Amino acid sequence: MSKFKKKQGNVTPGISTASLPDIVFMLLFFFMVVTKMRDTELMVKVITPQASELTKLEKKTLVNFIFIGRPTEKFKAKAGTKPRIQLADKFATTDDIPLFLEKHKISVPESQRQSVITSLKIDNDVTMGVVGDVKTALRKAGQLKINYSAKQRERTKG
């Protein structure tokens, strides 16, 4: 009879999963706090026109949006009822467009600055005079890549 017991292999102890729910909830809470759902609050009413041939924008970080439309009910007392231009979270004029474009270009890596696109989200009821003024301001600021936002046209059966 031997006094020593034979080793039965290297048995590793099991991993405790008691703290796993705590870690999962900490990660969930972190992402809920850090995630931004919407960048800007729409201050103008924008119902975009319908189109049949649309292409989706690939890199949303390279796109800056200019909204053109009549102020919503919340902002009518302050801004009136005429069509207005919205840049980020404020009403603006065409004179504010170059600074808005420069602020966006600074946030984009230098190698991608030539790929920046300005997307115009324009309400159906806006006259082309306001749109023409915005396009002229964009051209003067050197922003020649312009996109018009639209909804997919519903296909009719027939």
N, C-alpha and C positions, 0 to 999 in steps of 0.2 A: 504494500500500500504506500502510495506516495503522499507526501505531505503537501505537495503543490498541485493546484488545479491547472488544467490546461486552458490556455486562452482560446476562446471560441471566435477568433477573428476580430478585426477592428470594427466594432459596432459604434456608429455615431449616434448621438442622441437626436431625437426628433426636433424639428424646428417649431418653436412655440408660435402659434398664430393668434394668441390672445390680443396682441396690440394691432393686428391688421385692420380691424374696423376703425380704430382711431386714426391710423395713417390715411385710410381711404377718405374719411370725412375731412381731415385736414387738407388733403389735396383738392377735394370738391369745393371746400370753402375758399381756398386760395384762388381757384379758377373762377369762381363766382364773383369774387371781389375784383380781380384783375381784368376780366373780360369786358370790353367795351362793346355794347350792342349797336349803338348808332352814333355816328359822329356829329351830325347836325340835326337841329330841330327845324322842320319845314315851317317857314313863316309865310310862304306863298302857296297858293293852290296850284298844283301842277297835275294836269291830266294830259299825259303825252298822247300824241296821235298814234294811229295804228299803221303798221307797215308789213309788207309781205317778205321782203328780203332783209333779214337782220343777221348781224354777226355779234357774237358775245365778246366783250372785252376780256382779255386774258389776265393782265396784271392790274388789279384794282389799285395797288399802291401808286401806280404811275398816272392815275386818272384824278384830275381835279374837277369838281362839279360846279357849274354855275346854274342856278335855278332862276327862271323868269316866269312870273305870273302875278296874279292879283293877290294882295295880302289876305290871309285867312281871317275869319271872324274875330279871332283873338287880337289881331294886330291892325284891324281896320281903323280903329279910333286913332292910333298913333301914326299909321303910314298912309292912310287914305285908301282909295279904291282903284287908283290907276295901276297898271302893271309895274312891278318893281323887280329889281335885280337882287338876288340873295347870294352873297359870298360867305361861305362857312355859316356862322350863326348870326349874321347881321345884314341889314339892308345896306345896299351900296349903290354907287353911281359908276358910270363907265370909267371915271378917273381913278377909281380904286382897283381896277382890274390888274394893271401892271404890278402893283405891290403884292396883291393876292397871288399872282403867278410866281413871283420871286420867292415868296415865303414857302410855297409848295415845292419849288425846285430845290431850295436849300435842304429840305427834308429828304430828298431823293439822292441816292448815291450818284457821284459825279459821272460815273460810266453810263448811267441810265438817263441822264437829264435830257438827252436828245429824243428819248422815247416818250416823254410826257405828253399826255393827251388831255385836252379840255373837252368835257362832255357837257353839252347844253341840254338841260331838261326844261323844256318850254311848254307852257300850257297851250291848249288848242285855241283859246280865245285871244291870245296875245297878237298884236299887229306886228308886221315885219319891220316897222320903224325901229322899235326897241331892239329887236334881234339884229338888225343891220348895224346899229350903234355898237352893240356888244362885239359883233364880228370885226368891225373897224378897230375897236380898242384892242382886240386880240391880235389882229394883224400888226398894229403899231408896236405891240409888246413883243413881237417875234414868235408868237404862238400860232403856228400854222397847221398843227394837227388838231382838227376839231371833229367831234363826234356828236351826232344828234340822237338823243335817247327816244325810243319809241316802244310801243307794245306790239306783241305779235298779233297780226290780223287773224281773226277767226275765219277759218275756211268754211265756205258754204258748200253744202252737198248739192250736187246737181248733175 
